[in-house]
């Protein structure tokens, strides 16, 4: 499958996000905007993230998912749920420490309805760089392995001149 899509539904403060295709850096502004709007919703309780149709997911996206998981725990004490049936993606999210901040379900959801596609936002190179930096700092905060894995990238991004 070529391309990508993010679908969303919400009911009584529980958000469902479904990622389809290749979820990469090009969606970081869209996803960051979505994370901000969800976490600022006073009704927000938790989130279910469906990765069953995700083919590729990058570390920037993982950092943004970690950000929303931590916001859910802080706001409502509910652990968010992450659904992953792809062994490669499950291995990546587990190695990143997501089993500490998500309930990981390895079987597809039986029914997700009323999902709306999220329009993709355009972003400047500087906006993308800032979001990549923020997402990787979140990942570094999850465990020592991530801190070691991403320290050089974060240092390089912090040293880059804006513009």
HELIX and SHEET records of a PDB file:
HELIX    1   1 UNK A   25  UNK A   27  5                                   3    
HELIX    2   2 UNK A   28  UNK A   39  1                                  12    
HELIX    3   3 UNK A   59  UNK A   76  1                                  18    
HELIX    4   4 UNK A   87  UNK A   95  1                                   9    
HELIX    5   5 UNK A   98  UNK A  100  5                                   3    
HELIX    6   6 UNK A  125  UNK A  140  1                                  16    
HELIX    7   7 UNK A  144  UNK A  159  1                                  16    
SHEET    1   A 6 UNK A 102  UNK A 105  0                                        
SHEET    2   A 6 UNK A  80  UNK A  83  1                                        
SHEET    3   A 6 UNK A  46  UNK A  57  1                                        
SHEET    4   A 6 UNK A  14  UNK A  23  1                                        
SHEET    5   A 6 UNK A   4  UNK A  11 -1                                        
SHEET    6   A 6 UNK A 116  UNK A 117 -1                                        
END                                                                             
